[in-house]
């Protein structure tokens, strides 16, 4: 059961841009921001999925969404997408760098291209998103990178994702310093663990089973999309104005016990018979 703890107008008049906003966590964030009064620019690669999500957002909250197709790996395309969104709704108060890609793969079998695919989407994509929006930000803008427990928890079959997300959190801390100031940007990361209804959780649950994954967590269940979206509201509103360079873990305590790391490692050993 979800509880409304935010005022219904907490994001009224705010403009947000959300990469990866056509699906999963990022779409849930877009919906929640729109519900709380924001106008949202969603950016994603797949035109059909993008139009579907924009249609749903505008049906639920008329005029709330503007969609632009771009691949976050392409810096110039991201610059154009950010400019086009700002032209439509105005300068940005909130930037969510959420586009991500992942798969399970043994390190010794990852091609350069496979390793680069995830690093380029997650790490370079976050950099491209923030850089593209920098000149288009309102004062005291809230920048949020979607990270993952892999940034600090080593996980077998996740060399590419661990490296990419560690980079994302280092980038967040760096930009918090570089772009800070009383009227400057707040730059934080949100690190959800396993979230029900996402491709990410499906990949892990298929490999190890949900019970093995979440059973050892202090909060032994998957997160809901609503919980993640509400954490993203906190990071986007004045409640978090004094927080910067921080990673907010919303992971049921996964990072305390390395539960998924151990479960994935066990599954990997069985799968690879070693
Ligand atoms: N296992 C192993 N290697 C994979 C792979 C997988 N599941 N998916 C992609 N790769 C490799 C490809 O083989 C290729 O390497 P190669 O050129 O040496 O063969 C390289 O990664 C790029 O693949 P490509 O399909 O061209 O990349 P893409 O940019 O279209 O897609 C992902 C990359 C990560 C988005 C893709 O794996 C994917 O669709 N994942 C599932 C969706 C997802 O990640 N959702 C978000 C979860 S957080």
Boltz pocket constraint, residues with backbone or C-beta under 6 A from the ligand:
constraints:
  - pocket:
      binder: B
      contacts: [[A, 100], [A, 101], [A, 102], [A, 103], [A, 104], [A, 105], [A, 111], [A, 112], [A, 113], [A, 114], [A, 115], [A, 117], [A, 118], [A, 199], [A, 200]]
      max_distance: 6.0
